[in-house]
Amino acid sequence: MHKKTPLNEWHVRSGAQMGVFGGYAMPLWYPSGAKHEHLSVLLNAGLFDTSHMSSIAVSGTGAFDLLQWCFSKNLSAGMGGGNAPLAPGRSVYGVFLDPNGHLIDDAVVFRLAQADFLVVVNAGMGAAVARHLTVNAAGRDVGILDLTDRLGKIDVQGPQAARVLGRVLKDPAAVFEKLSFFSFKGHFDPASPLPRSVALLDGTPILLSRTGFTGEFGFEVFVQSAHLQRVWEMILTMGRDLGLTPCGLAARDSLRTGAVLPLSHQDIGAWPFANNPWLIALPYDADRTGFTKNFIGAEALRHPADAEYTYPFVGSDPRKVAIEDPAVVLDLEALAIGKALTCTTDMGIGRHGDRIYSVASPDKPAGFEPKGLGCGFVKVKRRLNPGDRIDIRDRRRSIRVTIANDIRPDRTARRPITTMI
C-alpha cells in the first residue's frame, strides 16, 4: 500500500494522473498537461504538493557538532560568499555521505536558532537519515525527531510567486523584507518557543523559505499537516488570476533538470560524490585542494579511486530516451562509455542559431516559441568537455546530444525579491 499526502483526495478529485514516487501516490500532471505546468512556472507561477518529502528536527547543545560531522557543508564558515557561519534564518544545501563517500541523501539544513535545526531530505529518507544521525550522535546532547508525515510542504515557484503569497500573508511587506535566496522566516508549530513571525491571513503559522527545486524564483511553505489542504486551496484561489497552476512531478522533473539540479538516488547515489556538477555541496578550501573541515566521507573523497564523471547534456530537439531501458552512452566511435541518469525535455527552451533561449529570456528573438530540448545527465567512464558530442541509445531510438555546462538560461531563483514583488 502506497502512502498518501494530505492532498491526495484533492489531486484525484482534480483529475490528476497519479503515480508512485518515493513510496507515495503523487500527481504526475493535471488535465492542463505537463507542458502547460512547466511553462506556467517559467512565465507565471506553479503550485506543487511536496509533502512527500521528509523533515527531521535536530536540537540541543550537541546539534551543531553532530551536523558538522555528518553533513558535508561547513556550517562554521563559508556562508554568503564569505567566512560567516550559518546563522539563524538561513539554510544551506549539502549531502549526507557514508564513509566510502557514497550518498545517503542530499538535504537542505535550516538553522532555526543557535541549537535548533530542521533537516529536509527526500521522500522516504526521513528514517534513514534520522538513523544515520542517531548512530553518530555519540553521547552528544542532541534530540533527533523524524517529522515524516507530520509536516506539510507546498512549493510556490515562478516569477509571480511573491505576488501570489502576498495576497495570503499577514504583513507581506515585513515578511518579504530582506528575504534573500536560501533565507527563511517564521515557524510552523504554534507550540514552539521559537519566533512565529509569519502567518497567513487566517492566523495559520508557517515557515516561509526562499528555496525550491525548479531553478526559478519561489518559495517553500512549511505548515502543520492538519492545515495543509486549507492552505493549498487558499493559495490556489488567491493566485489563479495571476496564472498560478497546480503542477505535478513531471513538470518538477523537467524544470529541475533544465536548472541542472540532481535527483537524489538517480543522478547522485551509491557511488563516490565526485566529478559531478554539484560539488558546491562539499566544503572545499579556496584553491580546491582540500576541505575546510572533516566530515563523514571526506577521506574517501580526497582521493576517489576510479570515480566516474557526471555531466549535463542538451539535445537539438525535444526527443528523449527512456533511462529505464537502460539508456547507454556511446562516443562517436560507437564505444559504450556510460549510461544516462536523467533524460527529459525542458519545454521552455529552444535553439535559435547557435544559442539556447528560454521562453522567459528577456532578449529572446521576436516570435520565439520554444519547442523544447531534450536534456539530462550522463555518468561516463572518462572525462568529457563542454561541446563534446555523444549518442544516447535506448531500445527504440538514439539521440545525439552535446555535453554542456548549463541548460536553461535566464533562471530567476537568485533574483532579489525587491524586483519580483
Summary of the structure (lengths in Angstrom):
residues: 421
radius of gyration: 21.1
end to end distance: 42.9
largest distance: 63.8
contacts: 1432
relative contact order: 0.15
helix: 20%
strand: 33%
